[in-house]
Amino acid sequence: MADTTVILALAYGVGQQINYPLKRQVEHLANKGYPVYTQHDLGVILELKLGVSLLMAHQPGDHISSLAIIEQFAQAAKVNGWKAVKLVAASQHIWRCARDLKEVLPEIYIDKIPVETAYLPDIQPWVTSPSRWWTRELIIRLLPWPLYRRLCD
C-alpha cells in the first residue's frame, strides 16, 4: 500500500511557530518514503530528505480554504493513483478535514493523524484562542454541505 499512500498535511494558521508541531510530524512520516501534499504555509518550512516528493496546492492569494486544498488534492490523488492518505492536521481541525475529504473523495482510505498544536498569535485570528476557534468551527460544522462548499469558493 506504500506506493499508493500519500501524506496530506493541512496547516493550522500561517506562521512557522504555530505549524512547527505539524512540520515535525510530516517530516517523521515523510522519512518513511511517503510523498507529501500540502499547502504553501506548511510546505515552505518542511525539511525533507532528498528524494521525498513534495507537491503543494496552488494558492492564488494570501489564504486558501482547507476545502480548496482538499479538492486540489483529490485531483492529484486520481492522477497519481493514491488509494490511502495519512491525513495530518491539528487535533481541533482534523475532524473537518476528514469529513471534507470523505465528501470530495469517498473512495480513499483515511488514516487520521491528529497533532497537538497551540493557539498562538497569527494573522488568522480564529487560530489564536480556543474560543475564537470553536465559535467559528461549530458554525462551519453546522452548515449544510452545499452552503459550506459555496462559502469556501
N, C-alpha and C positions, 0 to 999 in steps of 0.2 A: 504494500500500500504506500510505501515511502515515495515512489515515483509520482503517485497521483495525489500526494498530500502537500499542502501549502500552508504557510503561516499567513493569516490575515490579522494585521495589527492596527488597531484604531487608537489614535492619540486621545489624550484627555486634556483639553486645553491646548495652548500653543507653546508655552515655554519649555525650555530644556529641563529645568529643575522639576517641574510638575510631571514630566514624562520620563524622568530617569528610571523609576521602577519598571515601566513598560519596556524601555530600552534594554535593561538588563535581562528581562525575561525573553524578549525576542532574540537577543544575541545568544542566549543559552540554547534556545531551540534551533536557531539557525546553524549553530555549531554541529548539530546532528545531521546537517545536509539539506534541510528543508528550504525551498525558496521562500522569499518574503514578499508579500504585497502589502503596502501601507500607503500612508499619505505623507505629504511633504514635511509636516511638522515633526513627525517621528523619523521619517527616512533620513533626513539630513543629520541626525545625531547618532545614527547607528554606526557601529564599528564592526563590520562583518569580515569574516575570514575571506581570503582570496578564493574565488570560485563560487561563492554563495550568490545566488541570483537575487537581485533586488528590483522589484517593479514598484513604481509609485503612481498613484492615481493622478489624473490631470486635475489641477486646481486652478481655475481661471482667475480667482481673486484672493482676498485675504482669508476667506473662510469657505469650507466645503462641509456639507452635512454628512453625518455618518451614513445616511441612506444613499447619498450620491456616491460615496466611496464604495459601498456595498454593491450598488448597481454596476459600477465600473468593474469591480472585482468579478461579478457574475459573468460578464462578457469575457474577461481574461480566463476564468475557470473553464468556460466552454471551449475556448480556443486551445488552451493548454491541456485539456483533459483531466483537470483536477477533480477528484471524486470526494476528497475529505479535506477539511480545513481545521487547523489549530487556531481558534479564534482567541486572540489576546486583546484584552481590553480592561479598563479599570473595573473593579468589582461593582461599583454603582452604575456602570454603563453597559456591562456585558449582557444583561437580560435583554435590553432593547436591541443591541447589536445582533444577538442570536435570533430574536424574533424577526427583525428586518431581513436577515439573511435567509431564514426559512421561507419568508413570504416571496422573496425575489428568486431564490434558487432552492426550491423544496427538495430536490434530489440529492443535495450534498450532505455528507455526514459532518456534523459539527462536534468538535472536541473543545469545550469551553475552558479557557484558562484565565480565570479572573486574577487580577493583580491589585494588591492593596496600594492605593495612591492617596496622597494627602490633598486636602483642599488648600491651595496656595494662591498668592496673588497672580493674576493672569489677565490678559486683555479680554478674555471671555469671562464675564462676571459670574456666570452660572457655575463655574468650577471653583469658585473662591470660598464657598461655605456650604455646609450641609443644607441649610435652609434654602439657599438660592438654588442649589442643585435639585433638591427634591420637590420644590414648588414647581419648577419648570418640568422636571421629569414626570411627575404624576399627571400633569396636564397632557403631556405628549402621549403617555401610555393610555390615557382615556380616550384619545381621539380615534374616531373610526379610521381604518386603514386608508380608504380613498382620500379623505381630507388630509391626513398626515402626509401622505405621499405628495399631494398637491402643494402643501405648505413647504415641503423640503425642496421643491424645484426652484 
